[in-house]
Amino acid sequence: MDIQHTRVTVEINHDVQFSRFHEGEQKGGVQPLAPEVIAIVKAQLEDALLHLEELASRK
């Protein structure tokens, strides 16, 4: 699969708080988050990645 564009978005209480994209050689997206929010988001991202890996291993 040739991936041209990716984006990671953090939504808190139905409101986009952070978005980061990577398209070709371009990267961008900034929005600072408080350290306590980053800790919560990091835990959820780690859990989501584990879930994606689990789903991929079922194929």
PDB file of N, CA, C and O in Angstrom:
ATOM      1  N   MET A   1       0.845  -1.170   0.000  1.00  0.00           N
ATOM      2  CA  MET A   1       0.000   0.000   0.000  1.00  0.00           C
ATOM      3  C   MET A   1       0.896   1.241   0.000  1.00  0.00           C
ATOM      4  O   MET A   1       1.799   1.367   0.828  1.00  0.00           O
ATOM      5  N   ASP A   2       0.640   2.135  -0.919  1.00  0.00           N
ATOM      6  CA  ASP A   2       1.375   3.390  -1.004  1.00  0.00           C
ATOM      7  C   ASP A   2       0.622   4.443  -0.192  1.00  0.00           C
ATOM      8  O   ASP A   2      -0.457   4.885  -0.589  1.00  0.00           O
ATOM      9  N   ILE A   3       1.183   4.837   0.925  1.00  0.00           N
ATOM     10  CA  ILE A   3       0.521   5.802   1.804  1.00  0.00           C
ATOM     11  C   ILE A   3       1.045   7.194   1.490  1.00  0.00           C
ATOM     12  O   ILE A   3       2.237   7.468   1.636  1.00  0.00           O
ATOM     13  N   GLN A   4       0.157   8.060   1.063  1.00  0.00           N
ATOM     14  CA  GLN A   4       0.513   9.425   0.684  1.00  0.00           C
ATOM     15  C   GLN A   4       0.328  10.427   1.827  1.00  0.00           C
ATOM     16  O   GLN A   4       1.045  11.424   1.915  1.00  0.00           O
ATOM     17  N   HIS A   5      -0.624  10.151   2.683  1.00  0.00           N
ATOM     18  CA  HIS A   5      -1.002  11.137   3.695  1.00  0.00           C
ATOM     19  C   HIS A   5      -1.462  10.421   4.959  1.00  0.00           C
ATOM     20  O   HIS A   5      -2.247   9.475   4.890  1.00  0.00           O
ATOM     21  N   THR A   6      -0.976  10.866   6.103  1.00  0.00           N
ATOM     22  CA  THR A   6      -1.470  10.359   7.383  1.00  0.00           C
ATOM     23  C   THR A   6      -1.775  11.544   8.291  1.00  0.00           C
ATOM     24  O   THR A   6      -1.198  12.622   8.147  1.00  0.00           O
ATOM     25  N   ARG A   7      -2.685  11.324   9.219  1.00  0.00           N
ATOM     26  CA  ARG A   7      -3.026  12.368  10.187  1.00  0.00           C
ATOM     27  C   ARG A   7      -3.404  11.696  11.502  1.00  0.00           C
ATOM     28  O   ARG A   7      -4.111  10.688  11.523  1.00  0.00           O
ATOM     29  N   VAL A   8      -2.925  12.266  12.583  1.00  0.00           N
ATOM     30  CA  VAL A   8      -3.311  11.844  13.923  1.00  0.00           C
ATOM     31  C   VAL A   8      -4.048  13.019  14.553  1.00  0.00           C
ATOM     32  O   VAL A   8      -3.551  14.145  14.570  1.00  0.00           O
ATOM     33  N   THR A   9      -5.227  12.741  15.062  1.00  0.00           N
ATOM     34  CA  THR A   9      -6.055  13.792  15.648  1.00  0.00           C
ATOM     35  C   THR A   9      -6.403  13.410  17.079  1.00  0.00           C
ATOM     36  O   THR A   9      -6.754  12.263  17.356  1.00  0.00           O
ATOM     37  N   VAL A  10      -6.307  14.368  17.976  1.00  0.00           N
ATOM     38  CA  VAL A  10      -6.720  14.167  19.362  1.00  0.00           C
ATOM     39  C   VAL A  10      -7.976  14.995  19.586  1.00  0.00           C
ATOM     40  O   VAL A  10      -7.981  16.215  19.427  1.00  0.00           O
ATOM     41  N   GLU A  11      -9.028  14.298  19.955  1.00  0.00           N
ATOM     42  CA  GLU A  11     -10.309  14.947  20.210  1.00  0.00           C
ATOM     43  C   GLU A  11     -10.641  14.770  21.686  1.00  0.00           C
ATOM     44  O   GLU A  11     -10.590  13.657  22.210  1.00  0.00           O
ATOM     45  N   ILE A  12     -10.976  15.853  22.346  1.00  0.00           N
ATOM     46  CA  ILE A  12     -11.336  15.811  23.760  1.00  0.00           C
ATOM     47  C   ILE A  12     -12.714  16.441  23.898  1.00  0.00           C
ATOM     48  O   ILE A  12     -12.943  17.574  23.474  1.00  0.00           O
ATOM     49  N   ASN A  13     -13.618  15.693  24.495  1.00  0.00           N
ATOM     50  CA  ASN A  13     -14.997  16.165  24.664  1.00  0.00           C
ATOM     51  C   ASN A  13     -15.591  16.652  23.341  1.00  0.00           C
ATOM     52  O   ASN A  13     -16.211  17.713  23.273  1.00  0.00           O
ATOM     53  N   HIS A  14     -15.387  15.851  22.296  1.00  0.00           N
ATOM     54  CA  HIS A  14     -15.935  16.114  20.958  1.00  0.00           C
ATOM     55  C   HIS A  14     -15.363  17.368  20.294  1.00  0.00           C
ATOM     56  O   HIS A  14     -15.975  17.922  19.381  1.00  0.00           O
ATOM     57  N   ASP A  15     -14.198  17.813  20.747  1.00  0.00           N
ATOM     58  CA  ASP A  15     -13.566  19.001  20.181  1.00  0.00           C
ATOM     59  C   ASP A  15     -12.121  18.656  19.822  1.00  0.00           C
ATOM     60  O   ASP A  15     -11.373  18.177  20.675  1.00  0.00           O
ATOM     61  N   VAL A  16     -11.722  18.893  18.578  1.00  0.00           N
ATOM     62  CA  VAL A  16     -10.353  18.594  18.155  1.00  0.00           C
ATOM     63  C   VAL A  16      -9.397  19.530  18.888  1.00  0.00           C
ATOM     64  O   VAL A  16      -9.499  20.753  18.789  1.00  0.00           O
ATOM     65  N   GLN A  17      -8.467  18.928  19.622  1.00  0.00           N
ATOM     66  CA  GLN A  17      -7.501  19.690  20.396  1.00  0.00           C
ATOM     67  C   GLN A  17      -6.114  19.679  19.768  1.00  0.00           C
ATOM     68  O   GLN A  17      -5.306  20.574  20.015  1.00  0.00           O
ATOM     69  N   PHE A  18      -5.841  18.659  18.953  1.00  0.00           N
ATOM     70  CA  PHE A  18      -4.517  18.521  18.350  1.00  0.00           C
ATOM     71  C   PHE A  18      -4.658  17.731  17.062  1.00  0.00           C
ATOM     72  O   PHE A  18      -5.442  16.785  16.987  1.00  0.00           O
ATOM     73  N   SER A  19      -3.905  18.119  16.061  1.00  0.00           N
ATOM     74  CA  SER A  19      -3.892  17.389  14.804  1.00  0.00           C
ATOM     75  C   SER A  19      -2.495  17.501  14.214  1.00  0.00           C
ATOM     76  O   SER A  19      -1.925  18.591  14.156  1.00  0.00           O
ATOM     77  N   ARG A  20      -1.951  16.388  13.782  1.00  0.00           N
ATOM     78  CA  ARG A  20      -0.607  16.362  13.192  1.00  0.00           C
ATOM     79  C   ARG A  20      -0.685  15.553  11.914  1.00  0.00           C
ATOM     80  O   ARG A  20      -1.228  14.448  11.908  1.00  0.00           O
ATOM     81  N   PHE A  21      -0.142  16.098  10.821  1.00  0.00           N
ATOM     82  CA  PHE A  21      -0.194  15.382   9.554  1.00  0.00           C
ATOM     83  C   PHE A  21       1.201  15.156   9.008  1.00  0.00           C
ATOM     84  O   PHE A  21       2.162  15.826   9.385  1.00  0.00           O
ATOM     85  N   HIS A  22       1.278  14.197   8.114  1.00  0.00           N
ATOM     86  CA  HIS A  22       2.510  13.892   7.384  1.00  0.00           C
ATOM     87  C   HIS A  22       2.090  13.586   5.957  1.00  0.00           C
ATOM     88  O   HIS A  22       1.393  12.605   5.696  1.00  0.00           O
ATOM     89  N   GLU A  23       2.518  14.429   5.048  1.00  0.00           N
ATOM     90  CA  GLU A  23       2.176  14.252   3.639  1.00  0.00           C
ATOM     91  C   GLU A  23       3.443  14.441   2.820  1.00  0.00           C
ATOM     92  O   GLU A  23       3.957  15.552   2.690  1.00  0.00           O
ATOM     93  N   GLY A  24       3.939  13.335   2.269  1.00  0.00           N
ATOM     94  CA  GLY A  24       5.195  13.396   1.532  1.00  0.00           C
ATOM     95  C   GLY A  24       6.310  13.872   2.443  1.00  0.00           C
ATOM     96  O   GLY A  24       6.554  13.279   3.494  1.00  0.00           O
ATOM     97  N   GLU A  25       6.980  14.929   2.048  1.00  0.00           N
ATOM     98  CA  GLU A  25       8.059  15.493   2.858  1.00  0.00           C
ATOM     99  C   GLU A  25       7.554  16.531   3.858  1.00  0.00           C
ATOM    100  O   GLU A  25       8.325  17.025   4.680  1.00  0.00           O
ATOM    101  N   GLN A  26       6.281  16.858   3.794  1.00  0.00           N
ATOM    102  CA  GLN A  26       5.730  17.890   4.672  1.00  0.00           C
ATOM    103  C   GLN A  26       5.150  17.281   5.936  1.00  0.00           C
ATOM    104  O   GLN A  26       4.490  16.242   5.902  1.00  0.00           O
ATOM    105  N   LYS A  27       5.408  17.945   7.041  1.00  0.00           N
ATOM    106  CA  LYS A  27       4.817  17.586   8.325  1.00  0.00           C
ATOM    107  C   LYS A  27       4.309  18.869   8.945  1.00  0.00           C
ATOM    108  O   LYS A  27       4.881  19.936   8.726  1.00  0.00           O
ATOM    109  N   GLY A  28       3.260  18.778   9.704  1.00  0.00           N
ATOM    110  CA  GLY A  28       2.768  19.987  10.336  1.00  0.00           C
ATOM    111  C   GLY A  28       1.668  19.728  11.327  1.00  0.00           C
ATOM    112  O   GLY A  28       1.159  18.614  11.457  1.00  0.00           O
ATOM    113  N   GLY A  29       1.318  20.768  12.014  1.00  0.00           N
ATOM    114  CA  GLY A  29       0.259  20.693  12.999  1.00  0.00           C
ATOM    115  C   GLY A  29       0.805  21.015  14.376  1.00  0.00           C
ATOM    116  O   GLY A  29       1.697  20.333  14.878  1.00  0.00           O
ATOM    117  N   VAL A  30       0.278  22.029  14.963  1.00  0.00           N
ATOM    118  CA  VAL A  30       0.711  22.390  16.308  1.00  0.00           C
ATOM    119  C   VAL A  30      -0.494  22.798  17.131  1.00  0.00           C
ATOM    120  O   VAL A  30      -1.420  23.436  16.632  1.00  0.00           O
ATOM    121  N   GLN A  31      -0.468  22.437  18.342  1.00  0.00           N
ATOM    122  CA  GLN A  31      -1.460  22.850  19.323  1.00  0.00           C
ATOM    123  C   GLN A  31      -0.955  22.311  20.654  1.00  0.00           C
ATOM    124  O   GLN A  31      -1.031  21.105  20.893  1.00  0.00           O
ATOM    125  N   PRO A  32      -0.448  23.161  21.513  1.00  0.00           N
ATOM    126  CA  PRO A  32       0.080  22.662  22.780  1.00  0.00           C
ATOM    127  C   PRO A  32      -1.029  22.096  23.667  1.00  0.00           C
ATOM    128  O   PRO A  32      -2.152  22.598  23.690  1.00  0.00           O
ATOM    129  N   LEU A  33      -0.681  21.053  24.383  1.00  0.00           N
ATOM    130  CA  LEU A  33      -1.594  20.454  25.350  1.00  0.00           C
ATOM    131  C   LEU A  33      -0.923  20.483  26.716  1.00  0.00           C
ATOM    132  O   LEU A  33       0.302  20.408  26.813  1.00  0.00           O
ATOM    133  N   ALA A  34      -1.711  20.591  27.752  1.00  0.00           N
ATOM    134  CA  ALA A  34      -1.186  20.585  29.115  1.00  0.00           C
ATOM    135  C   ALA A  34      -0.570  19.221  29.419  1.00  0.00           C
ATOM    136  O   ALA A  34      -1.046  18.205  28.914  1.00  0.00           O
ATOM    137  N   PRO A  35       0.487  19.186  30.239  1.00  0.00           N
ATOM    138  CA  PRO A  35       1.155  17.915  30.555  1.00  0.00           C
ATOM    139  C   PRO A  35       0.210  16.834  31.078  1.00  0.00           C
ATOM    140  O   PRO A  35       0.371  15.663  30.735  1.00  0.00           O
ATOM    141  N   GLU A  36      -0.766  17.203  31.896  1.00  0.00           N
ATOM    142  CA  GLU A  36      -1.686  16.190  32.429  1.00  0.00           C
ATOM    143  C   GLU A  36      -2.591  15.637  31.328  1.00  0.00           C
ATOM    144  O   GLU A  36      -2.992  14.474  31.381  1.00  0.00           O
ATOM    145  N   VAL A  37      -2.909  16.452  30.345  1.00  0.00           N
ATOM    146  CA  VAL A  37      -3.701  15.992  29.202  1.00  0.00           C
ATOM    147  C   VAL A  37      -2.847  15.085  28.321  1.00  0.00           C
ATOM    148  O   VAL A  37      -3.331  14.069  27.822  1.00  0.00           O
ATOM    149  N   ILE A  38      -1.595  15.444  28.130  1.00  0.00           N
ATOM    150  CA  ILE A  38      -0.682  14.618  27.333  1.00  0.00           C
ATOM    151  C   ILE A  38      -0.571  13.222  27.935  1.00  0.00           C
ATOM    152  O   ILE A  38      -0.557  12.236  27.197  1.00  0.00           O
ATOM    153  N   ALA A  39      -0.494  13.118  29.247  1.00  0.00           N
ATOM    154  CA  ALA A  39      -0.388  11.811  29.899  1.00  0.00           C
ATOM    155  C   ALA A  39      -1.612  10.950  29.602  1.00  0.00           C
ATOM    156  O   ALA A  39      -1.482   9.754  29.340  1.00  0.00           O
ATOM    157  N   ILE A  40      -2.785  11.544  29.641  1.00  0.00           N
ATOM    158  CA  ILE A  40      -4.020  10.802  29.354  1.00  0.00           C
ATOM    159  C   ILE A  40      -4.057  10.383  27.893  1.00  0.00           C
ATOM    160  O   ILE A  40      -4.382   9.239  27.575  1.00  0.00           O
ATOM    161  N   VAL A  41      -3.724  11.316  27.005  1.00  0.00           N
ATOM    162  CA  VAL A  41      -3.731  11.031  25.570  1.00  0.00           C
ATOM    163  C   VAL A  41      -2.711   9.951  25.237  1.00  0.00           C
ATOM    164  O   VAL A  41      -2.992   9.062  24.432  1.00  0.00           O
ATOM    165  N   LYS A  42      -1.535  10.016  25.843  1.00  0.00           N
ATOM    166  CA  LYS A  42      -0.489   9.022  25.587  1.00  0.00           C
ATOM    167  C   LYS A  42      -0.974   7.622  25.960  1.00  0.00           C
ATOM    168  O   LYS A  42      -0.756   6.669  25.212  1.00  0.00           O
ATOM    169  N   ALA A  43      -1.623   7.496  27.101  1.00  0.00           N
ATOM    170  CA  ALA A  43      -2.144   6.194  27.522  1.00  0.00           C
ATOM    171  C   ALA A  43      -3.182   5.679  26.530  1.00  0.00           C
ATOM    172  O   ALA A  43      -3.197   4.490  26.213  1.00  0.00           O
ATOM    173  N   GLN A  44      -4.044   6.556  26.041  1.00  0.00           N
ATOM    174  CA  GLN A  44      -5.061   6.128  25.082  1.00  0.00           C
ATOM    175  C   GLN A  44      -4.443   5.760  23.738  1.00  0.00           C
ATOM    176  O   GLN A  44      -4.881   4.808  23.093  1.00  0.00           O
ATOM    177  N   LEU A  45      -3.419   6.515  23.311  1.00  0.00           N
ATOM    178  CA  LEU A  45      -2.740   6.183  22.055  1.00  0.00           C
ATOM    179  C   LEU A  45      -2.048   4.827  22.148  1.00  0.00           C
ATOM    180  O   LEU A  45      -2.109   4.030  21.212  1.00  0.00           O
ATOM    181  N   GLU A  46      -1.392   4.566  23.272  1.00  0.00           N
ATOM    182  CA  GLU A  46      -0.735   3.269  23.458  1.00  0.00           C
ATOM    183  C   GLU A  46      -1.756   2.143  23.411  1.00  0.00           C
ATOM    184  O   GLU A  46      -1.513   1.108  22.791  1.00  0.00           O
ATOM    185  N   ASP A  47      -2.902   2.339  24.064  1.00  0.00           N
ATOM    186  CA  ASP A  47      -3.959   1.333  24.053  1.00  0.00           C
ATOM    187  C   ASP A  47      -4.505   1.132  22.640  1.00  0.00           C
ATOM    188  O   ASP A  47      -4.759   0.001  22.227  1.00  0.00           O
ATOM    189  N   ALA A  48      -4.684   2.224  21.902  1.00  0.00           N
ATOM    190  CA  ALA A  48      -5.186   2.127  20.529  1.00  0.00           C
ATOM    191  C   ALA A  48      -4.204   1.383  19.633  1.00  0.00           C
ATOM    192  O   ALA A  48      -4.617   0.574  18.802  1.00  0.00           O
ATOM    193  N   LEU A  49      -2.904   1.649  19.790  1.00  0.00           N
ATOM    194  CA  LEU A  49      -1.899   0.943  18.990  1.00  0.00           C
ATOM    195  C   LEU A  49      -1.893  -0.548  19.303  1.00  0.00           C
ATOM    196  O   LEU A  49      -1.780  -1.372  18.396  1.00  0.00           O
ATOM    197  N   LEU A  50      -2.013  -0.896  20.566  1.00  0.00           N
ATOM    198  CA  LEU A  50      -2.092  -2.314  20.927  1.00  0.00           C
ATOM    199  C   LEU A  50      -3.315  -2.963  20.291  1.00  0.00           C
ATOM    200  O   LEU A  50      -3.242  -4.095  19.812  1.00  0.00           O
ATOM    201  N   HIS A  51      -4.427  -2.256  20.285  1.00  0.00           N
ATOM    202  CA  HIS A  51      -5.651  -2.783  19.678  1.00  0.00           C
ATOM    203  C   HIS A  51      -5.472  -2.972  18.171  1.00  0.00           C
ATOM    204  O   HIS A  51      -5.900  -3.986  17.619  1.00  0.00           O
ATOM    205  N   LEU A  52      -4.841  -2.001  17.501  1.00  0.00           N
ATOM    206  CA  LEU A  52      -4.578  -2.135  16.061  1.00  0.00           C
ATOM    207  C   LEU A  52      -3.695  -3.345  15.772  1.00  0.00           C
ATOM    208  O   LEU A  52      -3.943  -4.089  14.823  1.00  0.00           O
ATOM    209  N   GLU A  53      -2.674  -3.537  16.586  1.00  0.00           N
ATOM    210  CA  GLU A  53      -1.786  -4.692  16.398  1.00  0.00           C
ATOM    211  C   GLU A  53      -2.540  -5.995  16.616  1.00  0.00           C
ATOM    212  O   GLU A  53      -2.327  -6.970  15.895  1.00  0.00           O
ATOM    213  N   GLU A  54      -3.419  -6.011  17.607  1.00  0.00           N
ATOM    214  CA  GLU A  54      -4.230  -7.202  17.872  1.00  0.00           C
ATOM    215  C   GLU A  54      -5.147  -7.504  16.690  1.00  0.00           C
ATOM    216  O   GLU A  54      -5.266  -8.656  16.272  1.00  0.00           O
ATOM    217  N   LEU A  55      -5.790  -6.479  16.156  1.00  0.00           N
ATOM    218  CA  LEU A  55      -6.663  -6.673  14.999  1.00  0.00           C
ATOM    219  C   LEU A  55      -5.879  -7.180  13.796  1.00  0.00           C
ATOM    220  O   LEU A  55      -6.352  -8.058  13.074  1.00  0.00           O
ATOM    221  N   ALA A  56      -4.689  -6.638  13.574  1.00  0.00           N
ATOM    222  CA  ALA A  56      -3.864  -7.055  12.437  1.00  0.00           C
ATOM    223  C   ALA A  56      -3.426  -8.505  12.573  1.00  0.00           C
ATOM    224  O   ALA A  56      -3.299  -9.209  11.572  1.00  0.00           O
ATOM    225  N   SER A  57      -3.195  -8.958  13.794  1.00  0.00           N
ATOM    226  CA  SER A  57      -2.737 -10.336  13.990  1.00  0.00           C
ATOM    227  C   SER A  57      -3.859 -11.348  13.774  1.00  0.00           C
ATOM    228  O   SER A  57      -3.582 -12.536  13.608  1.00  0.00           O
ATOM    229  N   ARG A  58      -5.098 -10.914  13.771  1.00  0.00           N
ATOM    230  CA  ARG A  58      -6.243 -11.813  13.554  1.00  0.00           C
ATOM    231  C   ARG A  58      -6.452 -12.145  12.086  1.00  0.00           C
ATOM    232  O   ARG A  58      -7.147 -13.107  11.759  1.00  0.00           O
ATOM    233  N   LYS A  59      -5.854 -11.353  11.196  1.00  0.00           N
ATOM    234  CA  LYS A  59      -6.069 -11.562   9.756  1.00  0.00           C
ATOM    235  C   LYS A  59      -5.406 -12.818   9.279  1.00  0.00           C
ATOM    236  O   LYS A  59      -5.486 -13.147   8.096  1.00  0.00           O
TER     237      LYS A  59
END
